[in-house]
Amino acid sequence: MAEPEIGLGPLHTGFDGRGNAYTTLFLDSQIVKWNIDKAIAQFKGDKSAKPVLDRIDVQYQPGHGYTSMGETKEADGKFFNSANKFSKDRFLPVGPLHPDTEQLIDIRGDKMHLIHDHSAYCEPHDAIIVRADLVKTRQVSDMNDFPNAVKSFGDSRIERKGRKVMVYMTSQAPNYSLQEIKVKHNDEVTITLTNHDNVEDLTHGFGIEKYNVNFIVNPQETHSVTFKADKVGVFWIYCTHFCHALHLEMRCRFIVEK
């Protein structure tokens, strides 16, 4: 057990696998490197023990911080990332919501060194740094993982049960399987869309502006949206994500009749 006095506003701590800890100081705008064994010795009464080994200024008010591989048993002691809550004078005041900063610090030596910083979307939060070989991603989903998938162009249809309308359709750049969807005013409409493209990063969009509907569907995935058809008229459905040079020609008419 230890309670080292490292500065004002300690928040988050990362570890380097060599017995050292790195803590963000929100009030001091610093990262402090301290030794765990020396902190324990000091807590037990060893007045010669000096836990704090180094400190570095960051810009500004760091919150979350994490070391490379520090969330595993194989912390490699190479890098520390400081996720700062305020940028203050670092960037142009582009509006009421300012970008913040994240700063990458080299912790391989006795002294910490800032090696890179960049703007970040407001209030950067917790993350991890891991080796690329540990990241196993799925680039294209399995259509069978989605029980409501529309598995073929021929399965596209419009069904009605009372005032509820279910629309089932597919997309394959640059086309939707249905060119027209007709419903009645105040119907409850559920549109289910399956992306039939089988190429990674070939994501489709689906947007109905006047109905505040806009979502994306990744390759081989199925997504749906439910809303009330409370506006009479003809509304264009567009692909709102660049999936093809003709993605704005990828469209369908949504017709709401009285």
Backbone bond lengths (Angstrom), bond angles and torsions (degrees), N, CA, C in turn:
res aa  C-N    CA-C-N  psi(-1)  N-CA   C-N-CA  omega(-1)  CA-C   N-CA-C  phi
1 M - - - 1.460 - - 1.523 109.43 -
2 A 1.357 115.59 142.51 1.463 119.25 179.88 1.516 109.99 -155.20
3 E 1.320 116.13 153.15 1.463 122.32 175.98 1.531 108.73 -138.04
4 P 1.336 117.25 68.51 1.465 119.29 -177.66 1.526 111.23 -68.28
5 E 1.317 116.08 141.02 1.458 121.10 176.09 1.523 107.84 -88.87
6 I 1.325 115.42 102.67 1.466 119.52 -172.95 1.524 113.09 -109.55
7 G 1.333 118.05 -15.03 1.453 120.64 -178.99 1.512 111.12 148.61
8 L 1.335 114.98 -171.65 1.461 120.95 -173.54 1.527 112.17 -96.41
9 G 1.320 114.88 131.69 1.461 121.38 174.57 1.507 115.23 77.96
10 P 1.344 119.11 44.11 1.467 119.27 177.95 1.524 110.80 -66.27
11 L 1.325 116.07 134.29 1.464 119.99 -178.06 1.529 112.36 -122.21
12 H 1.320 117.32 -72.22 1.467 119.70 -173.34 1.524 110.74 -119.56
13 T 1.329 114.98 149.29 1.464 120.85 -175.07 1.525 110.82 -129.67
14 G 1.330 115.48 135.66 1.459 122.12 173.19 1.523 109.54 -117.28
15 F 1.337 116.46 166.14 1.465 121.17 -174.53 1.525 109.98 -130.57
16 D 1.346 115.36 149.76 1.465 119.12 -175.11 1.522 114.56 -105.87
17 G 1.333 118.87 0.36 1.454 120.97 -178.91 1.514 113.74 79.19
18 R 1.328 117.81 0.32 1.468 122.20 178.44 1.525 111.37 -114.46
19 G 1.329 116.36 14.27 1.460 120.40 178.86 1.510 114.51 92.19
20 N 1.337 116.43 8.47 1.460 120.15 -179.85 1.522 111.29 -111.76
21 A 1.317 115.42 151.15 1.462 122.58 178.23 1.527 109.01 -120.68
22 Y 1.336 115.33 153.89 1.464 122.09 -178.84 1.519 107.48 -130.86
23 T 1.321 116.26 116.25 1.461 121.38 -172.52 1.520 110.62 -117.59
24 T 1.338 115.51 136.73 1.466 120.63 175.38 1.526 109.26 -81.63
25 L 1.333 115.83 136.28 1.466 122.07 175.91 1.520 108.18 -112.09
26 F 1.322 115.81 106.29 1.457 120.89 -174.78 1.527 111.87 -64.63
27 L 1.311 118.05 -44.09 1.468 121.21 -176.29 1.526 112.17 -77.67
28 D 1.308 117.50 -38.08 1.468 120.99 -178.59 1.525 113.02 -83.24
29 S 1.331 117.83 -10.35 1.470 122.20 -176.09 1.529 110.62 53.47
30 Q 1.311 114.90 54.22 1.458 120.64 -179.17 1.530 111.01 -142.62
31 I 1.341 113.83 160.06 1.457 121.74 166.23 1.521 106.68 -111.20
32 V 1.322 116.58 130.72 1.461 121.42 -178.15 1.527 109.64 -114.12
33 K 1.327 114.75 129.95 1.464 121.24 174.36 1.523 108.26 -97.93
34 W 1.323 116.68 125.45 1.462 119.58 179.45 1.521 110.55 -139.77
35 N 1.334 114.57 153.81 1.456 121.21 -176.34 1.528 110.58 -96.21
36 I 1.315 115.87 128.80 1.465 121.21 -174.55 1.531 111.50 -66.66
37 D 1.329 117.53 -46.44 1.471 120.15 -178.72 1.526 111.28 -62.52
38 K 1.331 116.76 -40.75 1.463 119.63 179.32 1.527 111.18 -67.26
39 A 1.340 116.40 -34.31 1.464 119.85 177.46 1.525 110.65 -65.88
40 I 1.332 116.43 -39.90 1.467 120.49 178.16 1.524 110.22 -65.66
41 A 1.330 115.64 -43.07 1.468 119.48 179.75 1.524 110.96 -62.71
42 Q 1.318 116.55 -41.62 1.471 120.26 178.24 1.518 110.82 -62.74
43 F 1.323 116.83 -41.27 1.459 121.46 -179.59 1.529 110.99 -63.80
44 K 1.338 116.03 -31.42 1.468 120.54 179.63 1.524 112.58 -81.23
45 G 1.344 116.76 -3.44 1.459 118.88 175.62 1.507 116.13 115.56
46 D 1.332 118.75 -0.27 1.460 121.52 179.21 1.529 108.90 -76.42
47 K 1.309 116.98 101.73 1.462 121.39 -175.91 1.527 112.56 -73.46
48 S 1.323 117.33 -14.67 1.464 119.91 178.58 1.526 112.66 -83.95
49 A 1.329 116.44 -12.87 1.468 120.46 -178.50 1.524 110.34 -74.20
50 K 1.314 116.59 128.33 1.463 122.88 179.19 1.533 108.68 -120.08
51 P 1.324 117.09 94.83 1.467 120.10 -174.24 1.528 114.35 -65.55
52 V 1.336 117.61 -37.97 1.463 120.11 -174.58 1.521 109.88 -73.82
53 L 1.335 116.17 121.73 1.461 122.08 -177.11 1.523 112.75 -102.21
54 D 1.330 117.17 -31.98 1.464 119.91 -177.23 1.516 108.47 -166.30
55 R 1.315 115.82 160.46 1.461 121.62 173.52 1.524 108.71 -148.63
56 I 1.334 115.93 151.08 1.453 121.33 -178.51 1.520 109.02 -140.39
57 D 1.332 116.74 139.74 1.462 121.39 178.41 1.524 110.36 -76.18
58 V 1.332 115.76 143.24 1.465 121.81 172.53 1.524 108.15 -129.21
59 Q 1.333 116.01 163.96 1.462 120.85 -172.85 1.533 110.40 -121.77
60 Y 1.287 121.83 104.12 1.458 130.79 -11.47 1.516 107.92 -139.37
61 Q 1.337 117.89 167.11 1.461 124.62 177.90 1.535 112.42 46.25
62 P 1.328 117.38 72.53 1.466 119.08 179.28 1.527 111.47 -69.48
63 G 1.307 115.17 144.36 1.460 121.21 175.82 1.517 108.67 -113.58
64 H 1.332 116.00 -93.97 1.460 119.69 177.59 1.524 110.53 -71.09
65 G 1.312 115.20 147.10 1.455 122.18 175.25 1.512 108.70 -151.14
66 Y 1.321 116.99 147.69 1.458 118.92 -175.70 1.521 109.96 -155.40
67 T 1.328 115.51 148.26 1.455 122.33 179.58 1.522 110.36 -97.42
68 S 1.331 115.56 159.75 1.462 120.07 176.99 1.527 109.75 -67.06
69 M 1.316 114.98 128.61 1.471 123.93 -177.28 1.524 112.31 61.03
70 G 1.325 117.19 14.70 1.457 121.13 -175.39 1.513 114.92 -72.90
71 E 1.332 117.72 -13.85 1.465 120.74 177.11 1.526 110.94 -91.53
72 T 1.328 116.95 8.94 1.462 121.78 -179.81 1.529 109.41 -122.85
73 K 1.324 116.39 -179.42 1.466 121.44 175.06 1.526 111.49 -82.02
74 E 1.340 116.44 -0.13 1.461 121.05 -175.86 1.521 111.54 -117.95
75 A 1.333 117.22 42.50 1.466 120.00 176.97 1.526 109.10 -53.56
76 D 1.359 116.84 127.82 1.464 119.12 -172.08 1.528 114.20 -99.88
77 G 1.334 117.68 -4.21 1.453 119.99 175.07 1.512 114.75 63.42
78 K 1.338 117.62 33.55 1.465 120.29 -177.66 1.527 113.01 -102.51
79 F 1.333 116.42 -48.01 1.460 118.84 -172.16 1.528 111.50 -137.72
80 F 1.330 114.40 152.92 1.466 122.50 172.40 1.519 107.23 -129.74
81 N 1.321 116.24 132.78 1.465 120.40 177.45 1.522 109.78 -108.38
82 S 1.321 115.72 126.76 1.466 121.62 178.58 1.520 109.05 -102.62
83 A 1.331 116.24 117.54 1.466 121.77 178.49 1.526 107.95 -96.37
84 N 1.320 116.10 103.36 1.458 121.74 -171.20 1.525 111.78 -91.41
85 K 1.325 115.85 142.98 1.459 121.25 -173.32 1.527 113.78 -86.42
86 F 1.324 117.81 -21.69 1.467 120.48 -178.84 1.526 109.79 -136.81
87 S 1.334 116.37 143.35 1.463 120.43 177.02 1.521 111.86 -103.69
88 K 1.343 116.83 -22.39 1.469 123.07 178.08 1.527 111.29 50.97
89 D 1.345 117.50 -106.62 1.463 120.84 -172.96 1.524 113.52 -94.55
90 R 1.317 118.73 10.23 1.460 120.20 -173.78 1.520 113.53 -75.20
91 F 1.333 117.69 -30.32 1.457 120.81 -174.16 1.521 110.46 -132.35
92 L 1.332 115.66 166.72 1.454 119.95 176.05 1.528 109.70 -64.48
93 P 1.339 117.74 142.42 1.476 120.73 177.84 1.523 110.20 -75.46
94 V 1.317 115.99 87.98 1.460 121.15 -171.52 1.523 113.29 -79.63
95 G 1.306 118.10 -3.86 1.457 120.74 -179.83 1.512 109.76 161.55
96 P 1.316 116.50 -172.48 1.468 118.90 -178.97 1.527 113.08 -63.85
97 L 1.336 116.73 -27.04 1.465 120.89 178.47 1.527 108.30 -104.83
98 H 1.326 116.97 110.02 1.461 121.22 -176.43 1.526 111.06 -92.19
99 P 1.333 117.74 149.88 1.461 119.30 171.62 1.520 110.20 -67.80
100 D 1.311 116.44 152.01 1.457 121.55 174.48 1.525 109.03 -106.29
101 T 1.327 116.95 -172.12 1.461 120.00 -178.17 1.520 111.52 -127.61
102 E 1.317 114.66 148.95 1.458 122.07 167.14 1.518 107.06 -122.59
103 Q 1.325 116.93 138.73 1.456 121.22 -175.60 1.527 110.35 -129.17
104 L 1.334 114.95 130.97 1.461 121.62 -179.21 1.526 109.23 -99.37
105 I 1.318 115.63 127.16 1.461 122.31 -173.63 1.527 109.86 -118.76
106 D 1.325 115.85 131.88 1.465 122.20 176.43 1.533 108.52 -80.54
107 I 1.334 117.08 120.64 1.474 120.94 -178.48 1.530 111.61 -115.98
108 R 1.341 116.97 19.99 1.466 119.43 -175.72 1.528 113.13 -73.54
109 G 1.318 117.41 -27.57 1.458 120.14 -178.72 1.516 112.53 -101.38
110 D 1.334 115.11 -169.48 1.464 119.77 178.73 1.521 111.52 -68.14
111 K 1.337 116.32 -33.23 1.454 122.19 -179.64 1.528 110.40 -107.82
112 M 1.314 115.49 144.88 1.462 120.57 176.75 1.525 109.81 -82.99
113 H 1.350 115.87 145.01 1.458 120.94 179.44 1.525 109.36 -135.74
114 L 1.322 116.24 130.83 1.462 120.68 175.39 1.519 108.80 -74.57
115 I 1.334 117.33 124.69 1.464 120.21 -178.11 1.523 113.35 -115.49
116 H 1.329 117.66 -16.25 1.469 118.35 178.61 1.521 109.51 -164.67
117 D 1.321 115.27 140.85 1.469 118.30 168.57 1.517 109.25 -141.61
118 H 1.316 115.09 156.93 1.464 119.89 -177.74 1.523 109.18 -155.98
119 S 1.322 114.61 161.78 1.462 119.53 176.89 1.523 109.46 -71.60
120 A 1.320 115.65 152.88 1.459 121.66 179.51 1.516 108.73 -140.56
121 Y 1.330 115.71 153.73 1.457 119.42 176.25 1.525 108.84 -60.92
122 C 1.305 115.08 151.27 1.460 121.10 -170.32 1.529 113.12 -51.04
123 E 1.323 114.71 141.07 1.459 124.81 176.19 1.531 112.12 56.09
124 P 1.367 116.84 61.22 1.470 118.91 177.04 1.519 110.64 -58.42
125 H 1.331 115.20 138.76 1.457 119.06 -173.79 1.524 110.94 -117.50
126 D 1.312 115.69 -167.33 1.456 121.24 -171.83 1.530 111.35 -62.62
127 A 1.313 115.81 149.49 1.459 122.45 177.83 1.520 107.60 -155.96
128 I 1.316 116.68 -175.76 1.456 121.04 175.77 1.523 108.84 -136.20
129 I 1.330 116.16 156.90 1.461 122.58 171.57 1.521 106.67 -118.79
130 V 1.336 116.41 118.80 1.463 120.58 179.49 1.523 109.33 -133.40
131 R 1.318 116.13 162.81 1.459 121.18 176.22 1.523 110.01 -65.28
132 A 1.320 115.77 146.69 1.464 120.51 -177.25 1.525 112.01 -62.44
133 D 1.339 117.33 -31.13 1.467 118.95 -177.14 1.526 112.58 -69.50
134 L 1.337 117.45 -13.20 1.461 120.63 178.69 1.525 112.76 -88.24
135 V 1.318 116.43 -11.48 1.461 120.42 -176.59 1.524 109.00 -91.77
136 K 1.307 116.16 112.36 1.459 122.05 179.58 1.529 108.19 -110.79
137 T 1.301 116.29 105.40 1.462 120.14 -175.74 1.524 111.18 -106.33
138 R 1.303 114.60 154.49 1.459 121.12 172.31 1.522 107.38 -102.42
139 Q 1.307 117.22 116.27 1.460 120.78 -176.49 1.530 112.16 -82.59
140 V 1.327 116.42 -31.85 1.466 121.41 178.54 1.525 107.49 -132.20
141 S 1.318 116.55 131.21 1.464 120.76 -178.42 1.523 111.32 -75.22
142 D 1.310 115.94 168.79 1.460 122.94 174.93 1.523 107.58 -98.70
143 M 1.320 116.29 118.60 1.463 120.34 -177.65 1.524 111.88 -56.78
144 N 1.321 117.16 -29.92 1.465 120.78 -178.07 1.521 112.84 -70.41
145 D 1.332 117.22 -12.40 1.466 120.23 176.84 1.527 112.00 -74.67
146 F 1.329 117.06 -8.98 1.463 121.49 -176.78 1.530 108.87 -113.49
147 P 1.341 117.08 104.44 1.469 120.15 -174.40 1.520 114.24 -62.34
148 N 1.333 117.80 -22.44 1.466 119.75 -179.60 1.521 112.15 -99.78
149 A 1.335 117.59 19.07 1.466 121.14 -177.71 1.525 111.50 -62.55
150 V 1.323 115.19 140.86 1.467 122.21 172.55 1.524 105.22 -93.67
151 K 1.327 117.29 101.73 1.459 120.97 -163.81 1.521 115.19 -85.29
152 S 1.301 117.74 -10.07 1.464 118.74 176.77 1.518 109.90 -149.00
153 F 1.327 114.45 158.84 1.462 120.61 177.67 1.528 110.32 -56.48
154 G 1.343 115.92 -37.84 1.457 120.46 -177.80 1.514 114.15 -69.52
155 D 1.330 117.16 -16.10 1.465 120.53 177.92 1.524 112.79 -82.81
156 S 1.318 116.65 -3.35 1.471 120.17 178.79 1.522 108.90 -65.79
157 R 1.326 116.32 133.80 1.464 119.21 -175.26 1.522 109.85 -167.19
158 I 1.331 114.31 168.51 1.461 122.06 174.45 1.523 107.33 -126.35
159 E 1.334 116.98 123.73 1.456 121.81 179.95 1.521 109.89 -117.64
160 R 1.322 115.55 146.41 1.467 120.50 178.65 1.521 110.05 -125.85
161 K 1.340 115.52 133.94 1.458 122.43 171.96 1.519 106.81 -131.56
162 G 1.334 115.54 96.08 1.461 119.53 -175.41 1.520 110.41 66.19
163 R 1.340 116.61 -123.62 1.462 121.08 179.30 1.525 112.15 -94.15
164 K 1.323 116.57 7.69 1.459 120.23 177.72 1.527 110.07 -102.31
165 V 1.332 115.11 128.46 1.461 121.46 -179.52 1.527 108.68 -117.51
166 M 1.335 116.00 126.28 1.461 121.49 178.03 1.520 109.09 -110.66
167 V 1.313 116.05 122.70 1.459 122.68 -179.22 1.525 108.22 -110.98
168 Y 1.337 116.16 125.84 1.462 121.39 179.12 1.521 108.20 -118.35
169 M 1.320 117.03 122.60 1.458 119.71 -176.05 1.529 110.96 -148.03
170 T 1.325 114.57 162.88 1.458 121.12 178.06 1.523 109.31 -118.33
171 S 1.321 114.52 166.00 1.462 120.21 173.78 1.516 108.71 -136.91
172 Q 1.321 115.35 139.94 1.457 122.52 173.26 1.513 106.19 -150.42
173 A 1.321 115.92 115.95 1.465 121.12 -169.42 1.525 111.52 -52.13
174 P 1.351 118.24 131.36 1.467 126.16 1.13 1.529 112.72 -108.03
175 N 1.334 118.15 55.01 1.463 120.10 -176.86 1.527 112.23 -139.84
176 Y 1.338 114.47 145.57 1.462 122.00 163.08 1.522 107.40 -94.79
177 S 1.328 117.31 150.35 1.465 120.14 -177.71 1.522 112.54 -72.68
178 L 1.324 117.94 -24.10 1.463 121.40 175.78 1.522 109.06 -109.03
179 Q 1.303 116.18 136.49 1.461 120.99 177.93 1.521 112.41 -98.61
180 E 1.340 115.44 -11.74 1.462 118.81 -177.14 1.527 109.52 -153.40
181 I 1.324 115.82 135.38 1.459 122.48 175.92 1.522 107.40 -125.72
182 K 1.340 117.29 118.78 1.463 121.63 179.82 1.522 110.08 -110.66
183 V 1.337 116.03 130.41 1.460 122.07 176.17 1.524 108.44 -137.70
184 K 1.337 115.71 173.50 1.458 121.63 177.10 1.530 110.12 -101.49
185 H 1.307 114.58 154.57 1.461 120.95 178.85 1.531 110.51 -55.54
186 N 1.317 116.46 131.98 1.467 125.62 178.99 1.528 114.26 73.42
187 D 1.332 117.59 11.27 1.465 119.20 169.95 1.529 110.05 -65.48
188 E 1.332 115.63 150.77 1.467 120.40 168.57 1.523 107.20 -91.35
189 V 1.314 115.94 118.42 1.465 121.49 -172.28 1.528 110.08 -111.37
190 T 1.325 115.93 129.71 1.463 121.72 172.11 1.522 108.31 -119.04
191 I 1.318 116.53 119.70 1.464 121.94 178.74 1.522 108.50 -108.18
192 T 1.326 116.01 123.77 1.460 122.60 177.87 1.520 108.47 -111.92
193 L 1.335 116.15 126.12 1.465 121.16 -174.87 1.526 110.15 -126.46
194 T 1.336 115.74 130.17 1.464 122.05 175.75 1.518 109.88 -114.41
195 N 1.320 116.41 127.89 1.462 122.69 177.54 1.526 108.84 -84.52
196 H 1.338 117.06 116.16 1.462 121.27 -176.73 1.521 113.43 -93.44
197 D 1.310 118.03 -1.98 1.461 118.62 175.03 1.520 109.26 -69.38
198 N 1.323 115.44 144.09 1.461 121.01 -174.54 1.526 111.39 -119.87
199 V 1.324 115.55 32.24 1.461 122.43 -178.18 1.521 108.25 -117.84
200 E 1.322 117.67 133.35 1.458 120.10 -178.52 1.522 111.26 -60.74
201 D 1.314 115.28 143.51 1.463 124.70 178.21 1.523 113.06 69.39
202 L 1.338 117.79 12.71 1.462 119.41 177.20 1.529 107.85 -97.29
203 T 1.309 114.06 74.24 1.461 122.64 -176.33 1.519 110.22 -88.84
204 H 1.322 116.30 141.40 1.461 121.47 177.02 1.526 110.35 -106.40
205 G 1.316 115.26 151.28 1.453 121.08 173.03 1.521 110.25 -108.20
206 F 1.332 115.60 164.97 1.467 121.42 178.15 1.518 107.00 -149.66
207 G 1.316 116.68 110.38 1.455 119.54 -175.74 1.516 113.28 -134.92
208 I 1.348 115.98 135.63 1.467 122.96 170.74 1.521 105.62 -123.87
209 E 1.316 116.52 99.54 1.459 120.62 -168.56 1.522 113.43 -57.78
210 K 1.315 118.53 -50.76 1.465 120.96 -174.67 1.526 112.65 -66.73
211 Y 1.321 116.70 -14.78 1.465 120.94 178.58 1.530 112.50 -105.50
212 N 1.314 116.15 6.82 1.466 121.03 178.13 1.528 111.58 55.48
213 V 1.335 115.41 38.75 1.462 121.94 177.96 1.524 108.15 -108.35
214 N 1.310 117.11 126.51 1.467 120.83 177.27 1.524 108.76 -162.00
215 F 1.324 117.14 117.13 1.462 120.34 177.57 1.524 109.14 -147.90
216 I 1.326 115.97 168.32 1.454 120.81 177.21 1.521 109.63 -118.02
217 V 1.339 114.72 156.51 1.460 121.74 177.12 1.525 107.37 -132.07
218 N 1.317 116.67 116.81 1.462 121.19 -179.69 1.527 110.97 -76.87
219 P 1.335 118.16 165.12 1.465 121.06 -176.62 1.525 113.34 -52.00
220 Q 1.337 115.30 127.22 1.462 124.98 177.34 1.531 113.71 70.61
221 E 1.314 117.59 7.56 1.460 120.70 178.34 1.525 111.12 -94.52
222 T 1.340 115.18 163.40 1.460 122.66 177.00 1.519 109.09 -127.99
223 H 1.323 115.78 131.27 1.460 120.82 175.67 1.527 108.93 -135.67
224 S 1.322 115.24 157.89 1.464 119.27 -178.92 1.514 110.36 -139.89
225 V 1.320 115.15 162.28 1.458 121.94 178.10 1.527 108.03 -142.50
226 T 1.331 116.38 142.27 1.460 121.97 178.08 1.519 109.08 -123.14
227 F 1.325 116.46 132.70 1.463 120.98 -179.92 1.526 109.17 -155.07
228 K 1.322 115.99 167.73 1.459 122.04 179.50 1.518 109.80 -98.14
229 A 1.315 116.43 129.09 1.466 121.62 -179.81 1.528 109.34 -80.59
230 D 1.324 116.40 75.59 1.466 120.76 -172.87 1.528 113.76 -98.05
231 K 1.329 117.26 9.69 1.466 121.33 177.34 1.519 108.60 -125.67
232 V 1.307 116.62 125.40 1.467 121.88 179.59 1.522 109.27 -82.57
233 G 1.333 116.45 139.13 1.458 119.49 176.85 1.515 112.19 144.58
234 V 1.329 114.07 -170.44 1.464 122.03 177.94 1.526 107.99 -111.61
235 F 1.319 116.28 125.11 1.463 121.71 -176.05 1.530 109.03 -127.06
236 W 1.311 115.27 133.62 1.463 119.63 178.72 1.526 110.77 -82.35
237 I 1.320 114.26 136.67 1.462 121.94 169.98 1.525 107.08 -101.53
238 Y 1.316 116.66 125.20 1.462 121.38 -178.47 1.525 110.78 -120.35
239 C 1.328 115.07 153.48 1.460 120.45 167.01 1.520 106.88 -78.63
240 T 1.320 116.69 115.22 1.465 121.57 -173.97 1.526 112.69 -96.40
241 H 1.329 116.69 8.06 1.469 120.11 178.28 1.523 107.97 -123.94
242 F 1.335 116.70 136.57 1.466 119.23 -176.11 1.524 110.21 -69.82
243 C 1.328 115.98 102.88 1.457 121.70 179.53 1.520 111.61 -113.42
244 H 1.350 116.25 -9.96 1.465 120.81 -171.69 1.519 106.82 -168.64
245 A 1.325 116.57 155.27 1.465 119.40 177.44 1.525 111.43 -59.46
246 L 1.329 116.67 -23.83 1.467 121.26 179.59 1.528 111.44 -106.73
247 H 1.318 117.50 30.52 1.467 118.02 -173.47 1.524 112.26 -65.21
248 L 1.321 119.14 -26.48 1.466 119.78 176.37 1.528 111.99 -79.51
249 E 1.328 116.57 -10.60 1.465 119.88 170.50 1.527 110.71 -87.46
250 M 1.304 116.33 -7.46 1.465 122.14 177.57 1.524 106.85 -83.59
251 R 1.322 115.37 95.73 1.456 118.99 -170.50 1.520 111.03 -149.46
252 C 1.329 113.63 168.65 1.461 121.97 -177.29 1.523 107.16 -153.64
253 R 1.320 116.95 148.10 1.469 120.06 179.18 1.527 110.36 -95.01
254 F 1.318 115.43 131.56 1.464 122.63 174.94 1.527 106.73 -107.27
255 I 1.335 116.29 111.69 1.467 122.02 -173.07 1.526 109.28 -110.90
256 V 1.316 115.73 121.90 1.460 121.96 178.67 1.523 107.90 -110.87
257 E 1.340 115.88 113.53 1.465 121.44 -177.56 1.523 110.87 -97.26
258 K 1.328 115.93 153.88 1.466 120.70 176.70 1.520 110.60 -69.57
